[in-house]
């Protein structure tokens, strides 16, 4: 696994307390959940990480543009992010 991708996935795991995730397992990203707030916080972190880290941009982005960091972060979460916890209210 590439160095920067490993850093990004470790951050994602830390946010939900995930330990020993087998990233080779099919649909590994379905094993944990996070809230929308956690997901949004990760997107902000990842966009900032991409902006500041040239090696991470090389690994994840085809081209680098200030407008693209958040877009790439959202796409990464869409593809590989944890399930989002459902917030349902029971009908009375």
C-alpha positions in Angstrom: 0.0 0.0 0.0 1.3 3.5 -0.9 2.6 5.5 2.0 0.2 8.5 1.8 -2.8 6.2 1.2 -1.9 4.3 4.4 -1.8 7.6 6.3 -5.2 8.6 5.0 -6.8 5.3 5.8 -5.2 5.2 9.3 -6.8 8.6 9.9 -10.2 7.4 8.7 -9.8 4.3 11.0 -8.8 6.5 14.0 -11.9 8.6 13.6 -14.1 5.6 14.4 -11.8 3.6 16.6 -11.3 0.9 13.9 -8.4 -1.5 14.7 -6.8 -4.1 12.4 -8.9 -3.4 9.3 -8.2 -5.8 6.5 -8.1 -3.5 3.5 -7.7 -6.5 1.2 -11.1 -7.8 2.3 -14.0 -7.2 -0.2 -16.1 -4.2 1.0 -13.9 -3.6 4.0 -15.5 -0.1 4.3 -18.8 -1.6 5.3 -17.4 -2.9 8.6 -17.7 0.4 10.5 -20.0 3.4 10.7 -19.5 7.1 11.3 -21.8 10.0 11.8 -22.3 12.7 9.2 -20.3 15.0 11.5 -17.4 12.6 11.5 -17.6 12.2 7.8 -17.6 16.0 7.2 -14.7 16.4 9.6 -12.7 13.8 7.6 -13.5 15.4 4.3 -12.1 18.8 5.7 -9.1 17.0 7.0 -8.4 15.1 3.8 -8.9 18.3 1.6 -6.4 20.1 3.8 -4.0 17.2 3.8 -4.1 17.1 0.0 -3.5 20.8 -0.2 -0.4 20.6 2.1 1.1 17.3 0.9 2.5 17.0 -2.6 3.1 13.3 -2.3 -0.5 12.7 -1.2 -1.7 14.7 -4.3 0.5 12.6 -6.5 -1.0 9.4 -5.2 -4.7 10.4 -5.2 -5.1 13.1 -7.8 -4.6 13.0 -11.6 -3.9 16.8 -11.5 -3.7 19.4 -8.8 -6.0 22.4 -8.5 -7.1 24.4 -5.4 -10.7 23.8 -6.4 -10.2 20.0 -6.6 -9.0 19.2 -3.1 -12.5 19.1 -1.5 -14.0 17.4 -4.6 -11.4 14.6 -4.4 -11.9 14.3 -0.6 -15.7 13.9 -1.2 -15.1 11.4 -3.9 -12.7 9.4 -1.7 -15.4 9.2 1.0 -18.0 8.3 -1.5 -15.9 5.4 -2.7 -14.2 4.2 0.5 -15.9 6.0 3.5 -17.6 4.1 6.3 -21.3 3.6 6.3 -23.1 6.7 7.6 -25.1 6.1 10.8 -28.8 6.5 10.2 -30.5 9.0 12.3 -34.1 7.9 12.5 -36.9 9.0 14.7 -39.5 6.5 15.8 -43.0 7.3 14.8 -45.3 7.6 17.8 
